[in-house]
Amino acid sequence: MHSSNYGTAGAGPFGGYDQEQQKGLRARIEQYPAISQEYVRQQQLSAQFAAREEAVPLSRLGVFRVEPFVFKVPAQAAYLQLSVQVRGQGVARIGGVRLTHSQLGLPVTLINGSFRQSLKGWTQEPGSGSRVALERLAGGGSGLQPSGVTPAGGAQEEDVLCVRISNEAEEGITVLRYEERLPVTAGHYYGIQTELSLEAPLGSGGVCTGVTFLDEDGQPLGPEQSGALFNRPTLTNWAYLLEAAGADANLYRVSGEDHYAARAGRKLQYMLADMRQGMDIFRRDGWHDDDTYGAVHIGRGLAAVSVIYDQIAGSGVLTAGEIEALLSDLRYIAAMMMDTAYYRFDLETFPDEKGGKRSNWNADRATGLGVYALLFPQEPESAGYLKHACSVIDWQLTEVVDQEGAWPENVRYHGAVLHRYFLFFVLLKRLQGADYFRHPKVKAMYRFLIGIVTAEDIIQGGHDAGPVLLTPAVGDANVQEKWFRLLGYAAPFYAEEDPQLSAEMVWTWKHGGAPVQDTGAFPLPLIALVYPQPDLPEQQPALRSVHYPGIGYVIFRSGEQNLRNYAIYEASPLTYHAHHDEGHFSIWADGVPLTLDAGTGGYYNGDRHWYVSGAAHNIVQFADGSGGYADGPLQSVCREVIFSEELDYVRSLIPDTRAGEYERNFLYIKAGFDAYLVWDRIEDGADSVWNLHTLSTEAEITGQEIEVAALGGMRLSAHIAEPASPVITAGEGAVGGAYPLAAQQHFRVHGKAGEDYVVLLHPRTAAAPPLRLEPLLCEDAGGGVRVYKISRADGAWCVAAINGSGQSRRVRIPGGVPLRVLGTEGAEAERGGHAADDTLILKPGTIQIAVPQ
């Protein structure tokens, strides 16, 4: 370990920082209000945990698990009744029950599902000698939330009211039965999430939830169905303590008060022992308690606990025996990270994102191991671990990160990998002199975060904070994940070496809300205090429409400084995380989100039935032959992208097996119109449905129009030109992002086999008149050619000419007005005098937008 661990005069925050830099940390807290605020937050977090530790041992601080039971409602079912069953001898605590319509991602309201109103709405059925009572626990909020959920932030509850069930007999069964019959949709998935706690196994029993399905008349459709029995102790998970332990260590380094080091030391001892135990089970069984004992999270944890130990090791609060036990646990964890029976880091290909060399799991595993090796160089295996970690990162930067700097999964995992790379790179530079920040791919990863920013969102920012830049939700990501904090942390490392990049990082960080706190899963509270420098120079980057082909994002921008209007289109060659979203688009107008990707929810609690589905995205789905609509393909082929001052355009082939050929054309018509035109060219295949989700409060459907009232006083009009007589249905579905609305309105336009869709989307303020769309009759057009006129209230107009045939066509536009084709200078040159100025030449399967010259 480093000299700082022995309490020398050079002791500092971690990793060999000297005394002057420790003084600098104190000065930073005094100098920068945002860092001071973060330090106060960490003080409060430490105090909150300390108060709870006085009441209960660490093992009982976070004693609840959220255990899911996901099921499909059978045919003929109209209602369900649910129950919670405690089987076997012992004590179980139930902290609450939630029901989710997983097919839509929406919560189903339960009367008193949290037991805050005692047992109102519930019937007790205690077994012989069993007892049911309400109990208030000091602390003990949910210790393990579903993986994948974006943390909401905020303090844990001080007290938890729960139902304590005690069975005296081994064969004892106690049932809590929810009294209300709950309406359900046959054929849909639902999920019950039960917060439960066991101090010890319930003999040969356990806790489970049960459902009974009823028909329209309230008659049971067969026996009660039960989920799997949960029957293991729910002691505090190591991850529950991690941030508080980091805060304790920070307070010790800043204040010098030993009691903070003692708090961190106690948590370290508990966390490392729990990590070891969970990793053993994970290695043996492949899964345990969600994925907090898998290589991805243990890698993050190993880096964090190594830093915490390095911060407090010289304090003198740990005995020699405690130090040796901690070092032994760390050695054990590090060694298992190199065990391919625990994680297959040796494979270049793997069936999913949870294994292999390419995965974010491997990035977090390697960087955690590398941080450990750097902070414990005296350990015999550290040199080998460090060499291995560097080789993994070198390989990933070469083979995985694409030429545009994208980590090829989604924004969430781009940020997660870059986050863990950061700490490793900081220590490598400081302790080994190896500067990975100069690596072209590392720079590109930061530039990618800058390049994908949304419009300045006036809804997410709120009235007080002002508009804020976000990262888009595509795949497993939500817009409120605050990845721009990484730019704030890393900008100082480029201040001299690449000042322009540094300045653009600072500008983006500040316009993204200037987040300092390290949020998300497994935070590192130290870096929030040490690295952000708000007084660095800033410079607005040149934001424009852009295509990232490796990850499949096509981004359209316009408006003042290209920060007002934004759309992102998905045309990806990747399949990671399995979202059926090819051809999806999200749109912001005047800083207001109008139609969004649903984002993501939990990974293992049933949420993914909605969030990964085709129905949760603005795509076309084709009939599956059994009365529903199938999810589309996981990847597509981007065939053409055009960016210009007046028109942005993307065309992608979506290889859905239920269509003969399916191409989506997505156009952003600027040139004074600020509207989006979508043409789905569909050859043969099954009946289909065109999905549109709007973040809106109300809607009106009239004939071929959908008019919605969005947030921020905005409107969105959808004019369906094709099919000519559309059938439109409406519902709703969940959306992530922490917006004022937790659900979007969901509209479906139904089409027959082989029918195309042509839809004009017009965002506008409530006071602005809508665009008008009307078909034009072109006598010489021929089969498959359609022309539409799009008009503004002031008389300005453009035409959209579509050639759905397999042959080139010459189309004369009525009126004899000379036309100019938007989006490409080559269009007029191509005509080359072979056609009149009012005539367009359309290649097969293409669309052109033209305005009067």
VOZADREN-852770 format. One record per residue (C-alpha): residue in three letters; y, x, z. Coordinates in steps of 0.05 Angstrom, whole numbers, padded with zeros to 5 digits, always signed. Layout:
VOZADREN-852770
alaYXZ ...
//
This chain:
VOZADREN-852770
met+00000+00000+00000 his+00072+00020-00005 ser+00113+00057+00047 ser+00150-00008+00061 asn+00085-00034+00091 tyr+00089+00017+00147 gly+00158-00003+00172 thr+00195+00059+00146 ala+00270+00062+00138 gly+00260+00046+00065 ala+00231-00023+00079 gly+00254-00076+00031 pro+00237-00144+00003 phe+00174-00121-00034 gly+00147-00070-00082 gly+00183-00010-00056 tyr+00254-00037-00055 asp+00299+00009-00015 gln+00344-00007+00044 glu+00406-00013+00002 gln+00373-00065-00042 gln+00353-00103+00020 lys+00426-00104+00040 gly+00441-00127-00030 leu+00395-00186-00021 arg+00435-00208+00040 ala+00499-00199+00001 arg+00472-00241-00057 ile+00458-00298-00009 glu+00530-00294+00015 gln+00560-00284-00054 tyr+00526-00337-00096 pro+00529-00410-00073 ala+00467-00429-00111 ile+00426-00373-00079 ser+00455-00390-00011 gln+00434-00462-00022 glu+00364-00440-00040 tyr+00360-00395+00021 val+00380-00455+00065 arg+00326-00496+00032 gln+00275-00442+00049 gln+00300-00441+00121 gln+00289-00515+00125 leu+00220-00510+00094 ser+00199-00456+00143 ala+00226-00496+00202 gln+00191-00559+00179 phe+00124-00525+00175 ala+00136-00489+00241 ala+00148-00555+00276 arg+00084-00584+00248 glu+00044-00522+00265 glu+00062-00533+00338 ala+00029-00602+00335 val-00034-00586+00295 pro-00071-00524+00271 leu-00061-00500+00199 ser-00127-00530+00179 arg-00099-00600+00194 leu-00031-00594+00161 gly-00051-00621+00093 val-00114-00660+00107 phe-00114-00713+00052 arg-00144-00709-00017 val-00129-00756-00074 glu-00198-00776-00099 pro-00201-00813-00165 phe-00250-00865-00190 val-00239-00881-00264 phe-00276-00938-00297 lys-00276-00982-00359 val-00268-01057-00351 pro-00328-01093-00383 ala-00323-01149-00433 gln-00309-01219-00406 ala-00275-01190-00344 ala-00208-01220-00326 tyr-00199-01196-00254 leu-00224-01143-00206 gln-00230-01137-00131 leu-00230-01069-00100 ser-00255-01040-00035 val-00259-00974+00003 gln-00326-00959+00035 val-00340-00910+00091 arg-00414-00896+00098 gly-00449-00854+00151 gln-00435-00829+00221 gly-00367-00798+00235 val-00293-00808+00225 ala-00255-00819+00161 arg-00181-00831+00150 ile-00153-00870+00091 gly-00080-00855+00076 gly-00070-00903+00019 val-00099-00933-00045 arg-00066-00936-00114 leu-00090-00971-00176 thr-00069-00948-00245 his-00078-00982-00312 ser-00101-00915-00341 gln-00102-00941-00412 leu-00026-00949-00408 gly-00010-00899-00353 leu+00023-00954-00312 pro+00015-00968-00238 val-00013-01035-00216 thr+00025-01062-00157 leu-00016-01068-00093 ile+00009-01106-00033 asn+00010-01054+00023 gly-00032-01002-00013 ser+00001-00950+00032 phe-00016-00987+00097 arg+00057-00983+00118 gln+00050-01057+00137 ser-00012-01046+00179 leu-00072-01080+00146 lys-00034-01136+00113 gly-00070-01156+00050 trp-00135-01123+00071 thr-00198-01150+00103 gln-00238-01107+00152 glu-00314-01108+00150 pro-00334-01058+00205 gly-00406-01041+00215 ser-00442-01048+00281 gly-00407-01004+00332 ser-00354-00983+00282 arg-00280-00985+00296 val-00219-00992+00250 ala-00150-00973+00276 leu-00082-00951+00250 glu-00064-00879+00267 arg+00000-00839+00258 leu-00010-00765+00242 ala+00042-00711+00252 gly+00051-00684+00182 gly-00012-00686+00141 gly+00017-00711+00075 ser-00026-00706+00014 gly-00052-00635+00013 leu-00077-00637-00058 gln-00046-00678-00113 pro-00078-00688-00181 ser-00073-00625-00224 gly-00025-00631-00282 val+00025-00676-00247 thr+00096-00649-00250 pro+00116-00639-00177 ala+00169-00689-00156 gly+00202-00642-00106 gly+00229-00661-00038 ala+00202-00651+00031 gln+00134-00675+00054 glu+00132-00736+00098 glu+00141-00720+00172 asp+00089-00772+00192 val+00033-00806+00156 leu+00007-00875+00175 cys-00066-00882+00159 val-00128-00923+00175 arg-00178-00888+00220 ile-00249-00912+00212 ser-00303-00889+00260 asn-00376-00905+00249 glu-00421-00893+00309 ala-00487-00901+00273 glu-00516-00858+00218 glu-00529-00921+00177 gly-00460-00949+00193 ile-00419-00978+00136 thr-00347-01000+00143 val-00310-01034+00085 leu-00236-01045+00074 arg-00232-01100+00022 tyr-00168-01114-00016 glu-00158-01189-00014 glu-00119-01203-00077 arg-00154-01212-00144 leu-00122-01164-00193 pro-00116-01183-00267 val-00145-01132-00315 thr-00154-01123-00390 ala-00226-01122-00415 gly-00244-01057-00451 his-00188-01017-00418 tyr-00193-00959-00370 tyr-00166-00963-00299 gly-00166-00913-00242 ile-00166-00920-00167 gln-00135-00861-00128 thr-00155-00860-00055 glu-00121-00814-00005 leu-00175-00795+00044 ser-00189-00745+00099 leu-00253-00722+00132 glu-00255-00673+00190 ala-00331-00665+00179 pro-00383-00695+00132 leu-00405-00766+00146 gly-00479-00749+00155 ser-00513-00767+00090 gly-00459-00817+00071 gly-00387-00809+00049 val-00326-00847+00025 cys-00324-00884-00041 thr-00285-00939-00075 gly-00318-01000-00105 val-00298-01052-00156 thr-00325-01121-00170 phe-00307-01152-00238 leu-00294-01227-00243 asp-00289-01274-00302 glu-00233-01323-00317 asp-00263-01372-00266 gly-00267-01319-00212 gln-00342-01311-00216 pro-00372-01242-00207 leu-00398-01206-00269 gly-00455-01169-00236 pro-00459-01126-00173 glu-00403-01083-00145 gln-00394-01016-00180 ser-00379-00955-00136 gly-00350-00887-00149 ala-00383-00823-00127 leu-00387-00810-00052 phe-00338-00759-00025 asn-00368-00724+00034 arg-00339-00656+00052 pro-00285-00634+00101 thr-00214-00640+00075 leu-00183-00582+00110 thr-00116-00556+00087 asn-00119-00527+00017 trp-00090-00456+00011 ala-00040-00479-00042 tyr-00009-00527+00008 leu+00016-00469+00050 leu+00036-00420-00005 glu+00110-00436-00014 ala+00122-00442+00061 ala+00089-00374+00072 gly+00134-00344+00019 ala+00195-00374+00052 asp+00173-00346+00120 ala+00166-00277+00089 asn+00234-00282+00057 leu+00267-00302+00122 tyr+00235-00243+00156 arg+00261-00194+00104 val+00332-00223+00108 ser+00337-00235+00183 gly+00290-00182+00210 glu+00264-00233+00261 asp+00191-00220+00274 his+00172-00293+00287 tyr+00181-00307+00213 ala+00132-00251+00196 ala+00084-00279+00247 arg+00087-00347+00213 ala+00074-00317+00146 gly+00017-00275+00174 arg-00019-00336+00203 lys-00014-00373+00137 leu-00038-00311+00099 gln-00101-00307+00142 tyr-00116-00380+00131 met-00101-00380+00057 leu-00142-00319+00039 ala-00203-00345+00077 asp-00197-00412+00042 met-00189-00380-00026 arg-00252-00339-00015 gln-00292-00399+00006 gly-00268-00442-00052 met-00279-00387-00103 asp-00351-00380-00079 ile-00363-00454-00091 phe-00326-00452-00158 arg-00369-00393-00180 arg-00432-00429-00159 asp-00417-00499-00184 gly-00362-00489-00235 trp-00313-00537-00200 his-00286-00552-00131 asp-00227-00593-00106 asp-00194-00603-00173 asp-00181-00533-00203 thr-00143-00498-00146 tyr-00200-00449-00138 gly-00205-00433-00211 ala-00181-00367-00241 val-00115-00397-00266 his-00091-00418-00197 ile-00124-00363-00157 gly-00090-00314-00205 arg-00023-00344-00188 gly-00040-00345-00115 leu-00065-00274-00114 ala+00002-00249-00140 ala+00040-00291-00089 val-00002-00271-00028 ser+00002-00198-00049 val+00077-00202-00048 ile+00078-00238+00019 tyr+00033-00187+00050 asp+00075-00130+00023 gln+00137-00163+00053 ile+00109-00168+00124 ala+00058-00112+00130 gly+00108-00065+00163 ser+00131-00116+00214 gly+00080-00098+00267 val+00061-00171+00279 leu-00009-00161+00251 thr-00062-00126+00292 ala-00106-00072+00261 gly-00164-00121+00259 glu-00122-00174+00225 ile-00097-00124+00174 glu-00168-00101+00158 ala-00191-00174+00151 leu-00134-00190+00104 leu-00147-00128+00062 ser-00221-00145+00059 asp-00206-00216+00036 leu-00158-00189-00018 arg-00211-00140-00042 tyr-00262-00196-00046 ile-00216-00241-00086 ala-00195-00186-00133 ala-00267-00166-00145 met-00287-00238-00162 met-00230-00241-00212 met-00269-00189-00251 asp-00334-00228-00247 thr-00352-00262-00312 ala-00397-00311-00274 tyr-00332-00336-00243 tyr-00289-00333-00306 arg-00308-00314-00377 phe-00250-00268-00393 asp-00295-00229-00441 leu-00300-00282-00495 glu-00250-00285-00552 thr-00269-00357-00567 phe-00283-00413-00517 pro-00294-00488-00524 asp-00230-00507-00487 glu-00168-00477-00455 lys-00204-00463-00388 gly-00239-00399-00410 gly-00238-00338-00454 lys-00188-00283-00469 arg-00138-00328-00504 ser-00127-00377-00448 asn-00068-00385-00401 trp-00122-00381-00347 asn-00135-00309-00368 ala-00061-00292-00368 asp-00053-00316-00297 arg-00118-00283-00275 ala-00098-00216-00305 thr-00026-00216-00280 gly-00048-00236-00210 leu-00098-00178-00210 gly-00044-00132-00238 val+00006-00150-00183 tyr-00048-00138-00131 ala-00064-00070-00161 leu+00009-00049-00162 leu+00022-00069-00090 phe-00042-00039-00064 pro-00049+00026-00102 gln-00090+00058-00046 glu-00148+00011-00059 pro-00205+00046-00097 glu-00209-00006-00152 ser-00134-00015-00163 ala-00126+00035-00219 gly-00182+00001-00258 tyr-00153-00068-00244 leu-00085-00047-00268 lys-00113-00017-00332 his-00152-00081-00344 ala-00092-00126-00331 cys-00049-00086-00380 ser-00103-00089-00433 val-00107-00165-00427 ile-00032-00173-00433 asp-00028-00124-00491 trp-00083-00163-00527 gln-00051-00230-00514 leu+00017-00207-00538 thr-00015-00182-00601 glu-00067-00235-00615 val-00044-00298-00580 val+00033-00302-00577 asp+00054-00320-00648 gln+00108-00288-00691 glu+00160-00338-00667 gly+00145-00321-00594 ala+00107-00385-00577 trp+00047-00387-00531 pro+00001-00430-00574 glu-00012-00488-00527 asn+00052-00525-00509 val+00118-00516-00472 arg+00086-00523-00403 tyr+00038-00466-00414 his+00087-00423-00452 gly+00130-00427-00389 ala+00072-00418-00342 val+00048-00355-00376 leu+00117-00325-00383 his+00130-00340-00309 arg+00069-00300-00287 tyr+00083-00245-00337 phe+00152-00238-00307 leu+00132-00215-00237 phe+00080-00168-00265 phe+00131-00138-00314 val+00182-00129-00258 leu+00134-00090-00216 leu+00107-00050-00274 lys+00177-00028-00292 arg+00196-00012-00220 leu+00133+00023-00198 gln+00104+00051-00263 gly+00164+00057-00309 ala+00130+00013-00361 asp+00182-00034-00391 tyr+00147-00094-00421 phe+00214-00131-00425 arg+00229-00089-00487 his+00166-00113-00522 pro+00186-00153-00584 lys+00137-00209-00568 val+00164-00215-00497 lys+00235-00221-00523 ala+00210-00272-00573 met+00179-00313-00517 tyr+00247-00319-00484 arg+00280-00334-00550 phe+00230-00389-00563 leu+00251-00423-00498 ile+00323-00420-00522 gly+00306-00443-00592 ile+00270-00508-00573 val+00324-00536-00527 thr+00339-00610-00535 ala+00406-00643-00542 glu+00448-00642-00479 asp+00416-00701-00444 ile+00469-00745-00410 ile+00416-00788-00375 gln+00376-00732-00344 gly+00439-00696-00324 gly+00468-00757-00289 his+00541-00777-00278 asp+00556-00722-00227 ala+00520-00663-00258 gly+00539-00675-00330 pro+00495-00667-00392 val+00437-00619-00387 leu+00392-00583-00436 leu+00317-00596-00430 thr+00253-00570-00459 pro+00218-00623-00501 ala+00155-00659-00479 val+00102-00644-00530 gly+00029-00643-00508 asp+00018-00627-00435 ala+00091-00622-00416 asn+00147-00663-00385 val+00221-00653-00398 gln+00241-00642-00325 glu+00199-00580-00313 lys+00260-00534-00309 trp+00233-00476-00350 phe+00303-00450-00361 arg+00299-00420-00292 leu+00258-00365-00325 leu+00318-00347-00367 gly+00360-00340-00305 tyr+00309-00295-00272 ala+00299-00249-00332 ala+00370-00244-00361 pro+00390-00185-00316 phe+00333-00143-00347 tyr+00367-00149-00415 ala+00439-00142-00393 glu+00442-00069-00417 glu+00384-00064-00465 asp+00399-00127-00505 pro+00465-00157-00481 gln+00466-00212-00534 leu+00398-00238-00513 ser+00418-00234-00440 ala+00482-00273-00453 glu+00445-00327-00492 met+00394-00332-00436 val+00449-00341-00385 trp+00485-00394-00427 thr+00421-00433-00437 trp+00402-00427-00364 lys+00470-00453-00341 his+00471-00510-00392 gly+00400-00527-00370 gly+00427-00541-00300 ala+00425-00469-00275 pro+00361-00480-00234 val+00349-00426-00182 gln+00291-00454-00142 asp+00223-00435-00168 thr+00192-00503-00178 gly+00126-00526-00206 ala+00056-00506-00185 phe+00048-00445-00140 pro+00122-00424-00135 leu+00146-00354-00118 pro+00206-00367-00072 leu+00226-00294-00069 ile+00245-00288-00142 ala+00296-00345-00134 leu+00333-00302-00084 val+00326-00234-00117 tyr+00339-00242-00192 pro+00388-00295-00217 gln+00458-00267-00231 pro+00505-00324-00247 asp+00563-00277-00261 leu+00530-00244-00321 pro+00565-00254-00389 glu+00543-00315-00427 gln+00544-00333-00501 gln+00523-00397-00536 pro+00464-00384-00582 ala+00466-00406-00654 leu+00425-00470-00648 arg+00405-00502-00714 ser+00347-00540-00744 val+00285-00497-00739 his+00210-00496-00754 tyr+00160-00461-00709 pro+00098-00463-00753 gly+00050-00429-00705 ile+00057-00482-00651 gly+00076-00537-00700 tyr+00146-00558-00677 val+00197-00580-00729 ile+00266-00590-00696 phe+00325-00626-00727 arg+00396-00618-00699 ser+00466-00642-00713 gly+00530-00664-00679 glu+00581-00623-00642 gln+00555-00551-00635 asn+00486-00581-00655 leu+00479-00606-00583 arg+00488-00681-00593 asn+00432-00704-00638 tyr+00361-00678-00636 ala+00292-00695-00662 ile+00226-00659-00654 tyr+00167-00671-00700 glu+00095-00650-00687 ala+00056-00618-00744 ser+00010-00570-00709 pro-00050-00528-00729 leu-00071-00524-00655 thr-00119-00567-00616 tyr-00107-00543-00544 his-00103-00597-00491 ala-00126-00650-00541 his-00065-00695-00550 his-00073-00742-00610 asp+00000-00733-00630 glu+00002-00707-00701 gly+00063-00736-00736 his+00096-00757-00671 phe+00172-00753-00666 ser+00221-00756-00607 ile+00295-00771-00618 trp+00359-00760-00578 ala+00425-00788-00605 asp+00493-00774-00574 gly+00456-00741-00517 val+00414-00803-00502 pro+00337-00802-00506 leu+00316-00860-00550 thr+00243-00851-00566 leu+00200-00799-00531 asp+00132-00768-00526 ala+00098-00799-00465 gly+00090-00729-00436 thr+00033-00718-00388 gly+00005-00740-00321 gly-00053-00717-00279 tyr-00112-00682-00311 tyr-00171-00711-00273 asn-00146-00777-00244 gly-00151-00821-00306 asp-00080-00810-00331 arg-00104-00776-00394 his-00133-00840-00421 trp-00060-00856-00437 tyr-00022-00792-00444 val-00067-00758-00495 ser-00081-00821-00535 gly-00054-00837-00603 ala-00026-00902-00574 ala+00021-00862-00529 his+00055-00829-00589 asn+00097-00851-00649 ile+00041-00844-00699 val-00003-00886-00745 gln-00071-00906-00718 phe-00127-00934-00760 ala-00176-00989-00741 asp-00240-00963-00709 gly-00284-01020-00733 ser-00295-01050-00664 gly-00229-01087-00655 gly-00187-01028-00632 tyr-00150-00969-00662 ala-00178-00899-00661 asp-00143-00836-00638 gly-00122-00792-00696 pro-00138-00719-00710 leu-00117-00662-00663 gln-00085-00619-00717 ser-00049-00628-00783 val-00022-00588-00841 cys+00053-00579-00850 arg+00064-00582-00925 glu+00139-00578-00932 val+00201-00567-00889 ile+00274-00571-00914 phe+00336-00559-00873 ser+00406-00570-00900 glu+00475-00593-00878 glu+00462-00664-00903 leu+00387-00673-00897 asp+00329-00647-00856 tyr+00259-00663-00879 val+00186-00650-00861 arg+00122-00672-00895 ser+00054-00663-00864 leu-00017-00680-00883 ile-00053-00715-00825 pro-00127-00712-00840 asp-00150-00777-00809 thr-00222-00792-00829 arg-00206-00867-00830 ala-00157-00858-00888 gly-00170-00832-00958 glu-00108-00789-00953 tyr-00050-00795-00905 glu+00017-00759-00908 arg+00076-00772-00863 asn+00147-00758-00889 phe+00200-00754-00835 leu+00273-00748-00858 tyr+00337-00740-00819 ile+00393-00766-00864 lys+00458-00736-00841 ala+00514-00739-00893 gly+00551-00791-00850 phe+00490-00836-00839 asp+00455-00803-00779 ala+00391-00842-00790 tyr+00317-00826-00795 leu+00272-00850-00850 val+00196-00849-00841 trp+00150-00858-00900 asp+00075-00858-00886 arg+00038-00851-00951 ile-00032-00879-00941 glu-00087-00881-00993 asp-00144-00928-00980 gly-00178-00928-00912 ala-00177-00979-00855 asp-00125-01027-00829 ser-00073-00991-00787 val-00018-00997-00736 trp+00049-00960-00734 asn+00069-00943-00662 leu+00141-00938-00637 his+00160-00925-00565 thr+00232-00934-00542 leu+00264-00916-00476 ser+00299-00983-00473 thr+00314-01041-00427 glu+00308-01099-00476 ala+00291-01114-00548 glu+00298-01166-00602 ile+00247-01174-00658 thr+00270-01213-00719 gly+00232-01212-00784 gln+00232-01140-00807 glu+00277-01114-00751 ile+00267-01086-00682 glu+00333-01078-00643 val+00330-01045-00575 ala+00382-01033-00521 ala+00373-00961-00498 leu+00402-00924-00439 gly+00474-00898-00439 gly+00500-00957-00480 met+00461-00936-00542 arg+00422-00979-00591 leu+00364-00963-00637 ser+00350-01006-00698 ala+00283-01002-00734 his+00284-01035-00802 ile+00213-01042-00830 ala+00217-01041-00906 glu+00142-01035-00914 pro+00099-01074-00901 ala+00143-01127-00931 ser+00123-01182-00881 pro+00105-01142-00820 val+00068-01168-00759 ile+00101-01136-00698 thr+00072-01137-00628 ala+00104-01110-00564 gly+00081-01081-00498 glu+00097-01020-00456 gly+00069-00953-00435 ala+00084-00899-00385 val+00131-00841-00400 gly+00141-00778-00360 gly+00208-00743-00350 ala+00237-00773-00286 tyr+00283-00819-00326 pro+00310-00884-00296 leu+00255-00920-00334 ala+00182-00901-00319 ala+00157-00938-00380 gln+00178-00944-00453 gln+00174-01007-00493 his+00117-01001-00543 phe+00121-01035-00610 arg+00065-01039-00660 val+00075-01055-00734 his+00009-01077-00764 gly-00011-01059-00835 lys-00070-01074-00880 ala-00116-01022-00910 gly-00081-00977-00958 glu-00011-01003-00942 asp+00045-00953-00933 tyr+00098-00956-00879 val+00172-00946-00894 val+00216-00951-00832 leu+00290-00936-00824 leu+00310-00916-00753 his+00385-00920-00738 pro+00412-00895-00672 arg+00482-00919-00656 thr+00530-00939-00601 ala+00530-01012-00579 ala+00596-01024-00615 ala+00576-00992-00681 pro+00549-01037-00737 pro+00477-01024-00760 leu+00460-00995-00827 arg+00435-01043-00880 leu+00371-01029-00919 glu+00353-01068-00982 pro+00304-01057-01039 leu+00332-01041-01109 leu+00298-01066-01171 cys+00288-01009-01221 glu+00257-01037-01283 asp+00232-00971-01311 ala+00203-00945-01245 gly+00130-00961-01256 gly+00075-00974-01205 gly+00080-00939-01138 val+00155-00926-01142 arg+00202-00960-01094 val+00277-00951-01085 tyr+00317-00972-01025 lys+00392-00974-01015 ile+00419-00955-00947 ser+00491-00979-00935 arg+00543-00968-00882 ala+00592-01022-00861 asp+00649-00984-00895 gly+00613-00987-00962 ala+00585-00917-00964 trp+00513-00915-00988 cys+00454-00873-01007 val+00387-00888-01040 ala+00317-00869-01019 ala+00271-00863-01079 ile+00197-00860-01064 asn+00142-00842-01113 gly+00076-00863-01085 ser+00040-00855-01151 gly+00000-00797-01175 gln+00047-00782-01233 ser+00118-00756-01242 arg+00168-00812-01254 arg+00238-00818-01281 val+00276-00871-01243 arg+00344-00898-01264 ile+00384-00925-01206 pro+00421-00990-01221 gly+00497-00987-01224 gly+00505-00926-01269 val+00536-00884-01214 pro+00524-00808-01219 leu+00481-00785-01161 arg+00472-00722-01121 val+00405-00708-01088 leu+00408-00686-01016 gly+00369-00630-00985 thr+00359-00582-01042 glu+00405-00550-01093 gly+00346-00545-01141 ala+00341-00620-01151 glu+00400-00625-01199 ala+00381-00561-01235 glu+00312-00589-01245 arg+00341-00648-01283 gly+00372-00597-01329 gly+00405-00649-01374 his+00339-00683-01389 ala+00362-00744-01351 ala+00426-00782-01340 asp+00465-00770-01277 asp+00442-00837-01250 thr+00369-00820-01261 leu+00322-00785-01212 ile+00259-00747-01230 leu+00206-00757-01176 lys+00145-00714-01170 pro+00080-00748-01148 gly+00079-00767-01074 thr+00151-00747-01061 ile+00214-00779-01034 gln+00287-00764-01051 ile+00352-00783-01018 ala+00412-00787-01064 val+00486-00804-01055 pro+00541-00819-01105 gln+00572-00755-01132 
//
